[in-house]
Amino acid sequence: MSQQIAAIILAAGRGARAGGGLPKQWRLLAGRPVVAHSLAAFRAAGIKRMVLVIHPDDRDRAQAVCDVDVACVEGGSDRGASVRAALEALAANAPPQKVLIHDGARPLVSRDLIAGVLAGLETSHAAAPGLAVIDALWQGAQGRVVASVPRAGLFRAQTPQGFDFETILQAHRAHAGGAADDVEIAASAGLGVAITRGSEDNFKLTYPADFDRAEKVLSQKQADQMDFRIGNGFDVHRFGPGEGCWLCGVLVAHDRGLQGHSDADVGMHALTDAIYGALAEGDIGRHFPPSEAQWKGAASDIFLRHACARMTARGYRIGNCDVTLVCERPKIGPYAVAMQHCLAGIMGCDTDRISVKATTSERLGFTGREEGIAALATVSLLRA
Ligand code: MG
């Protein structure tokens, strides 16, 4: 993701309700300052430019968490002034197109939640995560309920709140007086704000017990990350008459074709079997029996899409995959990048998670005699 998206992390508050003798954003959570978790979350989401807004007293603490991608800016007397200071700092030097503004005390923000806000910004000048209010709402006074408040259409606001940079900069410059958050400032400037999906885990550390809750969520996340799977796949198809071979979704010119029940895409079959293998869900033959005529001549992306759908349903995503084609001819090198892109499109992941390479077998064996092509694939699946 480019420098065109910047994130502002607000950490200038003095919030002492959380206890611990330090402003809450600087207390340790799982061995690191709270704000370091927030910075790491945006880094993991691909954000390459961040502004950390700090209190002047915290300059030394900030040094320890800042990296080349983080600029430190001193905040103002309230939240609005702190955001304004960060916006002006960004405006002064190669302003970004979009900005995400985040409470540093929400350290458990996820990559998916950030991606949801960015997706919202594709069709709206402003987008922010919210959670529908589920509980009944009361208005109380002196320990007694004085009224019930209709909850329909009410949301609990979260961050990061995302905006077109220039639009929110102008809105902040024009806004007089305080505001609960940047959505309020955007709305008061007449901006429509899209509501994206929030998360219960994206809570704001406020009270001492919130730290225990955050530690529990983090240790569960770590356990989930350790739960990764590996699978391998192997496939062979023989040469027959034809004018090219389907390999990893690309038609490769050749003086022969590959024979098989489907389109005989040996690379895609090995990869598909590696995914089924990682899930311990058998192989292509189990899900698409060759005895069934409907799969005759089928394009093999049907199989790969099915394996990826199973992967998603089981709660995994692609970590990486590596496909090796074994043949003397055709030469694979000129097609490898196209194959990588084709597989990435089918699997819905970044191309840098997919490797396609080839080797000969030194003219030995059936591949060496050019009787057919073999393919091997390895895949790792991570918890989604
Ligand atoms: Mg096959």
Residues whose N, C-alpha, C, O or C-beta is under 5 A from the ligand:
A	BS01	MG	D235 V236 H269
